[in-house]
Every structure is written in structure tokens, then in C-alpha cells.
Amino acid sequence: MYDVYLGGKNDLLVIRHGLPIPSKLGGNWRKKKRTVRSVSEGIREDVEKRGYHWRKLANQVR
């Protein structure tokens, strides 16, 4: 299971459920309300390798 956080500048952070946010990624993170049970294979590999997955979200056109 994974926790998903959103940052102030369209950032996405995925970490294993219950682990703290890495200190080098400090900032203002807002946790999504629910824990995610599954993620894509690329995100899962990134979390296993580095302990987290971080990326910029695409700008949304309104």
C-alpha cells in the first residue's frame, strides 16, 4: 500500500504506507485522503529503488 501526496507546485510524491516524507523533499505536502493499494510498475520500481517516487504533474488546461 502507498501514500500519495500533492505538493504546492503540481508535484506528486508516492511513498510506502506509514513511512515519513524524505527530508530532502521537504516542503508543503498535502496527503490524499485514501491510501492507494496499487500503482504502476514504473512507480513501484522507483519506490523500491529510492524509497519514493516524485514527479511534476502535467499542467492542466482549463
N, CA, C, O and CB atoms as a CASP TS submission, in Angstrom:
PFRMAT TS
TARGET T0000
AUTHOR 0000-0000-0000
METHOD Language model
MODEL 1
PARENT N/A
ATOM      1  N   MET     1       0.846  -1.172   0.000  1.00  0.00           N
ATOM      2  CA  MET     1       0.000   0.000   0.000  1.00  0.00           C
ATOM      3  C   MET     1       0.897   1.243   0.000  1.00  0.00           C
ATOM      4  O   MET     1       2.024   1.223   0.495  1.00  0.00           O
ATOM      5  CB  MET     1      -0.966  -0.007   1.225  1.00  0.00           C
ATOM      6  N   TYR     2       0.366   2.305  -0.563  1.00  0.00           N
ATOM      7  CA  TYR     2       1.155   3.510  -0.774  1.00  0.00           C
ATOM      8  C   TYR     2       0.378   4.746  -0.324  1.00  0.00           C
ATOM      9  O   TYR     2      -0.850   4.786  -0.396  1.00  0.00           O
ATOM     10  CB  TYR     2       1.554   3.638  -2.252  1.00  0.00           C
ATOM     11  N   ASP     3       1.116   5.749   0.140  1.00  0.00           N
ATOM     12  CA  ASP     3       0.546   7.050   0.452  1.00  0.00           C
ATOM     13  C   ASP     3       0.894   7.992  -0.686  1.00  0.00           C
ATOM     14  O   ASP     3       2.011   7.972  -1.201  1.00  0.00           O
ATOM     15  CB  ASP     3       1.068   7.593   1.819  1.00  0.00           C
ATOM     16  N   VAL     4      -0.074   8.824  -1.077  1.00  0.00           N
ATOM     17  CA  VAL     4       0.116   9.762  -2.179  1.00  0.00           C
ATOM     18  C   VAL     4      -0.018  11.175  -1.629  1.00  0.00           C
ATOM     19  O   VAL     4      -0.970  11.488  -0.914  1.00  0.00           O
ATOM     20  CB  VAL     4      -0.912   9.506  -3.332  1.00  0.00           C
ATOM     21  N   TYR     5       0.949  12.025  -1.973  1.00  0.00           N
ATOM     22  CA  TYR     5       0.960  13.418  -1.529  1.00  0.00           C
ATOM     23  C   TYR     5       1.011  14.334  -2.744  1.00  0.00           C
ATOM     24  O   TYR     5       1.598  13.992  -3.771  1.00  0.00           O
ATOM     25  CB  TYR     5       2.162  13.694  -0.584  1.00  0.00           C
ATOM     26  N   LEU     6       0.390  15.499  -2.611  1.00  0.00           N
ATOM     27  CA  LEU     6       0.454  16.531  -3.642  1.00  0.00           C
ATOM     28  C   LEU     6       1.190  17.724  -3.080  1.00  0.00           C
ATOM     29  O   LEU     6       0.973  18.118  -1.934  1.00  0.00           O
ATOM     30  CB  LEU     6      -0.963  16.937  -4.133  1.00  0.00           C
ATOM     31  N   GLY     7       2.075  18.306  -3.900  1.00  0.00           N
ATOM     32  CA  GLY     7       2.842  19.476  -3.495  1.00  0.00           C
ATOM     33  C   GLY     7       2.213  20.737  -4.045  1.00  0.00           C
ATOM     34  O   GLY     7       1.305  20.681  -4.875  1.00  0.00           O
ATOM     35  N   GLY     8       2.700  21.877  -3.577  1.00  0.00           N
ATOM     36  CA  GLY     8       2.146  23.160  -3.962  1.00  0.00           C
ATOM     37  C   GLY     8       2.354  23.526  -5.419  1.00  0.00           C
ATOM     38  O   GLY     8       1.599  24.341  -5.950  1.00  0.00           O
ATOM     39  N   LYS     9       3.338  22.964  -6.078  1.00  0.00           N
ATOM     40  CA  LYS     9       3.639  23.319  -7.468  1.00  0.00           C
ATOM     41  C   LYS     9       3.389  22.145  -8.401  1.00  0.00           C
ATOM     42  O   LYS     9       4.226  21.831  -9.247  1.00  0.00           O
ATOM     43  CB  LYS     9       5.090  23.789  -7.599  1.00  0.00           C
ATOM     44  N   ASN    10       2.250  21.501  -8.251  1.00  0.00           N
ATOM     45  CA  ASN    10       1.878  20.355  -9.091  1.00  0.00           C
ATOM     46  C   ASN    10       2.871  19.205  -8.998  1.00  0.00           C
ATOM     47  O   ASN    10       3.206  18.587 -10.009  1.00  0.00           O
ATOM     48  CB  ASN    10       1.756  20.792 -10.529  1.00  0.00           C
ATOM     49  N   ASP    11       3.339  18.919  -7.794  1.00  0.00           N
ATOM     50  CA  ASP    11       4.253  17.809  -7.574  1.00  0.00           C
ATOM     51  C   ASP    11       3.475  16.619  -7.027  1.00  0.00           C
ATOM     52  O   ASP    11       2.505  16.784  -6.287  1.00  0.00           O
ATOM     53  CB  ASP    11       5.394  18.212  -6.607  1.00  0.00           C
ATOM     54  N   LEU    12       3.905  15.431  -7.395  1.00  0.00           N
ATOM     55  CA  LEU    12       3.306  14.196  -6.917  1.00  0.00           C
ATOM     56  C   LEU    12       4.381  13.395  -6.207  1.00  0.00           C
ATOM     57  O   LEU    12       5.483  13.231  -6.732  1.00  0.00           O
ATOM     58  CB  LEU    12       2.671  13.380  -8.084  1.00  0.00           C
ATOM     59  N   LEU    13       4.072  12.895  -5.017  1.00  0.00           N
ATOM     60  CA  LEU    13       5.005  12.090  -4.234  1.00  0.00           C
ATOM     61  C   LEU    13       4.294  10.822  -3.804  1.00  0.00           C
ATOM     62  O   LEU    13       3.191  10.880  -3.261  1.00  0.00           O
ATOM     63  CB  LEU    13       5.543  12.877  -3.000  1.00  0.00           C
ATOM     64  N   VAL    14       4.921   9.672  -4.043  1.00  0.00           N
ATOM     65  CA  VAL    14       4.374   8.376  -3.645  1.00  0.00           C
ATOM     66  C   VAL    14       5.405   7.691  -2.765  1.00  0.00           C
ATOM     67  O   VAL    14       6.564   7.548  -3.156  1.00  0.00           O
ATOM     68  CB  VAL    14       4.009   7.492  -4.891  1.00  0.00           C
ATOM     69  N   ILE    15       4.985   7.263  -1.570  1.00  0.00           N
ATOM     70  CA  ILE    15       5.863   6.529  -0.655  1.00  0.00           C
ATOM     71  C   ILE    15       5.095   5.338  -0.097  1.00  0.00           C
ATOM     72  O   ILE    15       3.870   5.277  -0.195  1.00  0.00           O
ATOM     73  CB  ILE    15       6.381   7.451   0.501  1.00  0.00           C
ATOM     74  N   ARG    16       5.818   4.403   0.483  1.00  0.00           N
ATOM     75  CA  ARG    16       5.151   3.256   1.117  1.00  0.00           C
ATOM     76  C   ARG    16       4.320   3.747   2.298  1.00  0.00           C
ATOM     77  O   ARG    16       4.701   4.690   2.992  1.00  0.00           O
ATOM     78  CB  ARG    16       6.191   2.187   1.586  1.00  0.00           C
ATOM     79  N   HIS    17       3.190   3.100   2.512  1.00  0.00           N
ATOM     80  CA  HIS    17       2.269   3.484   3.575  1.00  0.00           C
ATOM     81  C   HIS    17       2.971   3.480   4.939  1.00  0.00           C
ATOM     82  O   HIS    17       3.615   2.500   5.315  1.00  0.00           O
ATOM     83  CB  HIS    17       1.058   2.538   3.597  1.00  0.00           C
ATOM     84  N   GLY    18       2.837   4.578   5.660  1.00  0.00           N
ATOM     85  CA  GLY    18       3.367   4.677   7.009  1.00  0.00           C
ATOM     86  C   GLY    18       4.771   5.243   7.121  1.00  0.00           C
ATOM     87  O   GLY    18       5.207   5.556   8.228  1.00  0.00           O
ATOM     88  N   LEU    19       5.488   5.384   6.029  1.00  0.00           N
ATOM     89  CA  LEU    19       6.838   5.937   6.087  1.00  0.00           C
ATOM     90  C   LEU    19       6.782   7.461   6.039  1.00  0.00           C
ATOM     91  O   LEU    19       5.862   8.029   5.451  1.00  0.00           O
ATOM     92  CB  LEU    19       7.701   5.391   4.929  1.00  0.00           C
ATOM     93  N   PRO    20       7.766   8.129   6.656  1.00  0.00           N
ATOM     94  CA  PRO    20       7.777   9.601   6.629  1.00  0.00           C
ATOM     95  C   PRO    20       8.229  10.124   5.267  1.00  0.00           C
ATOM     96  O   PRO    20       8.855   9.400   4.492  1.00  0.00           O
ATOM     97  CB  PRO    20       8.700  10.154   7.735  1.00  0.00           C
ATOM     98  N   ILE    21       7.909  11.372   4.985  1.00  0.00           N
ATOM     99  CA  ILE    21       8.359  12.029   3.760  1.00  0.00           C
ATOM    100  C   ILE    21       9.868  12.233   3.867  1.00  0.00           C
ATOM    101  O   ILE    21      10.345  12.727   4.889  1.00  0.00           O
ATOM    102  CB  ILE    21       7.612  13.398   3.529  1.00  0.00           C
ATOM    103  N   PRO    22      10.628  11.865   2.838  1.00  0.00           N
ATOM    104  CA  PRO    22      12.089  12.049   2.882  1.00  0.00           C
ATOM    105  C   PRO    22      12.453  13.509   3.157  1.00  0.00           C
ATOM    106  O   PRO    22      11.851  14.418   2.585  1.00  0.00           O
ATOM    107  CB  PRO    22      12.730  11.589   1.557  1.00  0.00           C
ATOM    108  N   SER    23      13.424  13.729   4.019  1.00  0.00           N
ATOM    109  CA  SER    23      13.787  15.084   4.437  1.00  0.00           C
ATOM    110  C   SER    23      14.304  15.927   3.271  1.00  0.00           C
ATOM    111  O   SER    23      14.104  17.142   3.266  1.00  0.00           O
ATOM    112  CB  SER    23      14.839  15.027   5.535  1.00  0.00           C
ATOM    113  N   LYS    24      14.961  15.321   2.287  1.00  0.00           N
ATOM    114  CA  LYS    24      15.470  16.091   1.150  1.00  0.00           C
ATOM    115  C   LYS    24      14.354  16.582   0.243  1.00  0.00           C
ATOM    116  O   LYS    24      14.590  17.429  -0.619  1.00  0.00           O
ATOM    117  CB  LYS    24      16.445  15.255   0.348  1.00  0.00           C
ATOM    118  N   LEU    25      13.140  16.065   0.421  1.00  0.00           N
ATOM    119  CA  LEU    25      11.984  16.516  -0.352  1.00  0.00           C
ATOM    120  C   LEU    25      11.087  17.405   0.490  1.00  0.00           C
ATOM    121  O   LEU    25       9.884  17.491   0.245  1.00  0.00           O
ATOM    122  CB  LEU    25      11.190  15.319  -0.884  1.00  0.00           C
ATOM    123  N   GLY    26      11.666  18.063   1.478  1.00  0.00           N
ATOM    124  CA  GLY    26      10.898  18.929   2.359  1.00  0.00           C
ATOM    125  C   GLY    26      10.011  19.881   1.581  1.00  0.00           C
ATOM    126  O   GLY    26      10.206  20.087   0.383  1.00  0.00           O
ATOM    127  N   GLY    27       9.071  20.439   2.239  1.00  0.00           N
ATOM    128  CA  GLY    27       8.144  21.343   1.570  1.00  0.00           C
ATOM    129  C   GLY    27       6.752  21.185   2.138  1.00  0.00           C
ATOM    130  O   GLY    27       6.555  20.601   3.203  1.00  0.00           O
ATOM    131  N   ASN    28       5.815  21.705   1.424  1.00  0.00           N
ATOM    132  CA  ASN    28       4.433  21.670   1.875  1.00  0.00           C
ATOM    133  C   ASN    28       3.674  20.588   1.108  1.00  0.00           C
ATOM    134  O   ASN    28       3.202  20.831  -0.003  1.00  0.00           O
ATOM    135  CB  ASN    28       3.758  23.053   1.690  1.00  0.00           C
ATOM    136  N   TRP    29       3.555  19.406   1.689  1.00  0.00           N
ATOM    137  CA  TRP    29       2.872  18.285   1.057  1.00  0.00           C
ATOM    138  C   TRP    29       1.503  18.082   1.684  1.00  0.00           C
ATOM    139  O   TRP    29       1.363  18.144   2.906  1.00  0.00           O
ATOM    140  CB  TRP    29       3.708  17.004   1.172  1.00  0.00           C
ATOM    141  N   ARG    30       0.498  17.840   0.861  1.00  0.00           N
ATOM    142  CA  ARG    30      -0.860  17.532   1.326  1.00  0.00           C
ATOM    143  C   ARG    30      -1.148  16.073   0.996  1.00  0.00           C
ATOM    144  O   ARG    30      -1.051  15.656  -0.158  1.00  0.00           O
ATOM    145  CB  ARG    30      -1.930  18.486   0.667  1.00  0.00           C
ATOM    146  N   LYS    31      -1.500  15.310   2.013  1.00  0.00           N
ATOM    147  CA  LYS    31      -1.775  13.894   1.800  1.00  0.00           C
ATOM    148  C   LYS    31      -3.163  13.713   1.210  1.00  0.00           C
ATOM    149  O   LYS    31      -4.126  14.343   1.646  1.00  0.00           O
ATOM    150  CB  LYS    31      -1.645  13.110   3.114  1.00  0.00           C
ATOM    151  N   LYS    32      -3.250  12.845   0.216  1.00  0.00           N
ATOM    152  CA  LYS    32      -4.549  12.477  -0.334  1.00  0.00           C
ATOM    153  C   LYS    32      -5.306  11.721   0.758  1.00  0.00           C
ATOM    154  O   LYS    32      -4.687  11.145   1.653  1.00  0.00           O
ATOM    155  CB  LYS    32      -4.401  11.606  -1.647  1.00  0.00           C
ATOM    156  N   LYS    33      -6.608  11.719   0.695  1.00  0.00           N
ATOM    157  CA  LYS    33      -7.410  11.146   1.776  1.00  0.00           C
ATOM    158  C   LYS    33      -7.268   9.642   1.932  1.00  0.00           C
ATOM    159  O   LYS    33      -7.324   9.130   3.050  1.00  0.00           O
ATOM    160  CB  LYS    33      -8.839  11.471   1.555  1.00  0.00           C
ATOM    161  N   ARG    34      -7.086   8.930   0.838  1.00  0.00           N
ATOM    162  CA  ARG    34      -7.038   7.475   0.918  1.00  0.00           C
ATOM    163  C   ARG    34      -5.652   6.925   0.598  1.00  0.00           C
ATOM    164  O   ARG    34      -4.856   7.550  -0.104  1.00  0.00           O
ATOM    165  CB  ARG    34      -8.057   6.872  -0.022  1.00  0.00           C
ATOM    166  N   THR    35      -5.395   5.748   1.130  1.00  0.00           N
ATOM    167  CA  THR    35      -4.172   5.026   0.807  1.00  0.00           C
ATOM    168  C   THR    35      -4.425   4.246  -0.473  1.00  0.00           C
ATOM    169  O   THR    35      -5.505   3.684  -0.652  1.00  0.00           O
ATOM    170  CB  THR    35      -3.731   4.077   1.977  1.00  0.00           C
ATOM    171  N   VAL    36      -3.446   4.207  -1.360  1.00  0.00           N
ATOM    172  CA  VAL    36      -3.578   3.536  -2.652  1.00  0.00           C
ATOM    173  C   VAL    36      -3.067   2.112  -2.519  1.00  0.00           C
ATOM    174  O   VAL    36      -1.998   1.882  -1.953  1.00  0.00           O
ATOM    175  CB  VAL    36      -2.807   4.299  -3.767  1.00  0.00           C
ATOM    176  N   ARG    37      -3.820   1.164  -3.036  1.00  0.00           N
ATOM    177  CA  ARG    37      -3.416  -0.237  -2.938  1.00  0.00           C
ATOM    178  C   ARG    37      -2.422  -0.643  -4.010  1.00  0.00           C
ATOM    179  O   ARG    37      -1.519  -1.437  -3.748  1.00  0.00           O
ATOM    180  CB  ARG    37      -4.623  -1.123  -3.019  1.00  0.00           C
ATOM    181  N   SER    38      -2.576  -0.108  -5.218  1.00  0.00           N
ATOM    182  CA  SER    38      -1.673  -0.493  -6.298  1.00  0.00           C
ATOM    183  C   SER    38      -1.267   0.736  -7.109  1.00  0.00           C
ATOM    184  O   SER    38      -2.008   1.715  -7.204  1.00  0.00           O
ATOM    185  CB  SER    38      -2.334  -1.548  -7.210  1.00  0.00           C
ATOM    186  N   VAL    39      -0.083   0.658  -7.683  1.00  0.00           N
ATOM    187  CA  VAL    39       0.453   1.721  -8.532  1.00  0.00           C
ATOM    188  C   VAL    39       1.052   1.064  -9.770  1.00  0.00           C
ATOM    189  O   VAL    39       1.158  -0.161  -9.836  1.00  0.00           O
ATOM    190  CB  VAL    39       1.525   2.590  -7.769  1.00  0.00           C
ATOM    191  N   SER    40       1.438   1.865 -10.739  1.00  0.00           N
ATOM    192  CA  SER    40       2.021   1.307 -11.958  1.00  0.00           C
ATOM    193  C   SER    40       3.362   0.642 -11.643  1.00  0.00           C
ATOM    194  O   SER    40       3.971   0.880 -10.600  1.00  0.00           O
ATOM    195  CB  SER    40       2.201   2.410 -13.031  1.00  0.00           C
ATOM    196  N   GLU    41       3.790  -0.183 -12.567  1.00  0.00           N
ATOM    197  CA  GLU    41       5.051  -0.909 -12.369  1.00  0.00           C
ATOM    198  C   GLU    41       6.237   0.047 -12.254  1.00  0.00           C
ATOM    199  O   GLU    41       7.140  -0.186 -11.451  1.00  0.00           O
ATOM    200  CB  GLU    41       5.285  -1.889 -13.522  1.00  0.00           C
ATOM    201  N   GLY    42       6.243   1.127 -13.054  1.00  0.00           N
ATOM    202  CA  GLY    42       7.335   2.099 -13.003  1.00  0.00           C
ATOM    203  C   GLY    42       7.424   2.797 -11.658  1.00  0.00           C
ATOM    204  O   GLY    42       8.518   2.989 -11.127  1.00  0.00           O
ATOM    205  N   ILE    43       6.277   3.180 -11.103  1.00  0.00           N
ATOM    206  CA  ILE    43       6.254   3.825  -9.789  1.00  0.00           C
ATOM    207  C   ILE    43       6.690   2.838  -8.717  1.00  0.00           C
ATOM    208  O   ILE    43       7.462   3.188  -7.824  1.00  0.00           O
ATOM    209  CB  ILE    43       4.845   4.376  -9.472  1.00  0.00           C
ATOM    210  N   ARG    44       6.198   1.604  -8.802  1.00  0.00           N
ATOM    211  CA  ARG    44       6.554   0.577  -7.815  1.00  0.00           C
ATOM    212  C   ARG    44       8.069   0.331  -7.812  1.00  0.00           C
ATOM    213  O   ARG    44       8.673   0.218  -6.746  1.00  0.00           O
ATOM    214  CB  ARG    44       5.797  -0.744  -8.111  1.00  0.00           C
ATOM    215  N   GLU    45       8.682   0.247  -8.994  1.00  0.00           N
ATOM    216  CA  GLU    45      10.134   0.035  -9.078  1.00  0.00           C
ATOM    217  C   GLU    45      10.888   1.227  -8.492  1.00  0.00           C
ATOM    218  O   GLU    45      11.892   1.046  -7.802  1.00  0.00           O
ATOM    219  CB  GLU    45      10.565  -0.197 -10.543  1.00  0.00           C
ATOM    220  N   ASP    46      10.414   2.436  -8.760  1.00  0.00           N
ATOM    221  CA  ASP    46      11.051   3.641  -8.236  1.00  0.00           C
ATOM    222  C   ASP    46      10.991   3.676  -6.711  1.00  0.00           C
ATOM    223  O   ASP    46      11.975   4.024  -6.058  1.00  0.00           O
ATOM    224  CB  ASP    46      10.386   4.891  -8.817  1.00  0.00           C
ATOM    225  N   VAL    47       9.836   3.316  -6.141  1.00  0.00           N
ATOM    226  CA  VAL    47       9.680   3.291  -4.677  1.00  0.00           C
ATOM    227  C   VAL    47      10.592   2.240  -4.068  1.00  0.00           C
ATOM    228  O   VAL    47      11.187   2.476  -3.016  1.00  0.00           O
ATOM    229  CB  VAL    47       8.211   3.010  -4.284  1.00  0.00           C
ATOM    230  N   GLU    48      10.714   1.079  -4.714  1.00  0.00           N
ATOM    231  CA  GLU    48      11.600   0.038  -4.188  1.00  0.00           C
ATOM    232  C   GLU    48      13.072   0.460  -4.253  1.00  0.00           C
ATOM    233  O   GLU    48      13.847   0.146  -3.350  1.00  0.00           O
ATOM    234  CB  GLU    48      11.398  -1.267  -4.966  1.00  0.00           C
ATOM    235  N   LYS    49      13.456   1.165  -5.311  1.00  0.00           N
ATOM    236  CA  LYS    49      14.852   1.560  -5.503  1.00  0.00           C
ATOM    237  C   LYS    49      15.245   2.735  -4.610  1.00  0.00           C
ATOM    238  O   LYS    49      16.260   2.672  -3.917  1.00  0.00           O
ATOM    239  CB  LYS    49      15.095   1.920  -6.960  1.00  0.00           C
ATOM    240  N   ARG    50      14.438   3.821  -4.621  1.00  0.00           N
ATOM    241  CA  ARG    50      14.794   5.052  -3.907  1.00  0.00           C
ATOM    242  C   ARG    50      14.015   5.265  -2.617  1.00  0.00           C
ATOM    243  O   ARG    50      14.408   6.093  -1.795  1.00  0.00           O
ATOM    244  CB  ARG    50      14.581   6.228  -4.802  1.00  0.00           C
ATOM    245  N   GLY    51      12.931   4.544  -2.424  1.00  0.00           N
ATOM    246  CA  GLY    51      12.106   4.741  -1.241  1.00  0.00           C
ATOM    247  C   GLY    51      10.950   5.690  -1.479  1.00  0.00           C
ATOM    248  O   GLY    51      10.097   5.865  -0.609  1.00  0.00           O
ATOM    249  N   TYR    52      10.914   6.311  -2.664  1.00  0.00           N
ATOM    250  CA  TYR    52       9.830   7.226  -3.016  1.00  0.00           C
ATOM    251  C   TYR    52       9.800   7.416  -4.527  1.00  0.00           C
ATOM    252  O   TYR    52      10.756   7.086  -5.228  1.00  0.00           O
ATOM    253  CB  TYR    52       9.997   8.591  -2.296  1.00  0.00           C
ATOM    254  N   HIS    53       8.691   7.950  -5.012  1.00  0.00           N
ATOM    255  CA  HIS    53       8.564   8.348  -6.420  1.00  0.00           C
ATOM    256  C   HIS    53       8.096   9.785  -6.421  1.00  0.00           C
ATOM    257  O   HIS    53       7.093  10.109  -5.787  1.00  0.00           O
ATOM    258  CB  HIS    53       7.567   7.413  -7.222  1.00  0.00           C
ATOM    259  N   TRP    54       8.807  10.658  -7.125  1.00  0.00           N
ATOM    260  CA  TRP    54       8.460  12.075  -7.191  1.00  0.00           C
ATOM    261  C   TRP    54       8.463  12.517  -8.642  1.00  0.00           C
ATOM    262  O   TRP    54       9.349  12.147  -9.411  1.00  0.00           O
ATOM    263  CB  TRP    54       9.443  12.935  -6.352  1.00  0.00           C
ATOM    264  N   ARG    55       7.453  13.322  -9.017  1.00  0.00           N
ATOM    265  CA  ARG    55       7.436  13.882 -10.369  1.00  0.00           C
ATOM    266  C   ARG    55       6.546  15.108 -10.406  1.00  0.00           C
ATOM    267  O   ARG    55       5.695  15.315  -9.541  1.00  0.00           O
ATOM    268  CB  ARG    55       6.954  12.836 -11.396  1.00  0.00           C
ATOM    269  N   LYS    56       6.765  15.910 -11.428  1.00  0.00           N
ATOM    270  CA  LYS    56       5.903  17.061 -11.701  1.00  0.00           C
ATOM    271  C   LYS    56       4.678  16.572 -12.451  1.00  0.00           C
ATOM    272  O   LYS    56       4.797  15.772 -13.379  1.00  0.00           O
ATOM    273  CB  LYS    56       6.657  18.160 -12.518  1.00  0.00           C
ATOM    274  N   LEU    57       3.515  17.036 -12.065  1.00  0.00           N
ATOM    275  CA  LEU    57       2.301  16.710 -12.803  1.00  0.00           C
ATOM    276  C   LEU    57       2.191  17.637 -14.007  1.00  0.00           C
ATOM    277  O   LEU    57       2.647  18.779 -13.965  1.00  0.00           O
ATOM    278  CB  LEU    57       1.044  16.830 -11.894  1.00  0.00           C
ATOM    279  N   ALA    58       1.598  17.150 -15.055  1.00  0.00           N
ATOM    280  CA  ALA    58       1.402  17.977 -16.260  1.00  0.00           C
ATOM    281  C   ALA    58       0.444  19.127 -15.935  1.00  0.00           C
ATOM    282  O   ALA    58      -0.495  18.963 -15.155  1.00  0.00           O
ATOM    283  CB  ALA    58       0.844  17.114 -17.451  1.00  0.00           C
ATOM    284  N   ASN    59       0.690  20.275 -16.534  1.00  0.00           N
ATOM    285  CA  ASN    59      -0.220  21.411 -16.348  1.00  0.00           C
ATOM    286  C   ASN    59      -1.550  21.075 -16.976  1.00  0.00           C
ATOM    287  O   ASN    59      -1.617  20.559 -18.091  1.00  0.00           O
ATOM    288  CB  ASN    59       0.361  22.716 -16.960  1.00  0.00           C
ATOM    289  N   GLN    60      -2.606  21.374 -16.247  1.00  0.00           N
ATOM    290  CA  GLN    60      -3.946  21.091 -16.744  1.00  0.00           C
ATOM    291  C   GLN    60      -4.508  22.328 -17.435  1.00  0.00           C
ATOM    292  O   GLN    60      -4.405  23.437 -16.910  1.00  0.00           O
ATOM    293  CB  GLN    60      -4.875  20.638 -15.595  1.00  0.00           C
ATOM    294  N   VAL    61      -5.100  22.138 -18.606  1.00  0.00           N
ATOM    295  CA  VAL    61      -5.711  23.215 -19.353  1.00  0.00           C
ATOM    296  C   VAL    61      -7.159  23.340 -18.908  1.00  0.00           C
ATOM    297  O   VAL    61      -7.887  22.350 -18.857  1.00  0.00           O
ATOM    298  CB  VAL    61      -5.608  22.971 -20.880  1.00  0.00           C
ATOM    299  N   ARG    62      -7.572  24.554 -18.589  1.00  0.00           N
ATOM    300  CA  ARG    62      -8.949  24.744 -18.123  1.00  0.00           C
ATOM    301  C   ARG    62      -9.801  25.369 -19.178  1.00  0.00           C
ATOM    302  O   ARG    62     -10.989  25.601 -18.956  1.00  0.00           O
ATOM    303  CB  ARG    62      -8.984  25.592 -16.879  1.00  0.00           C
TER
END
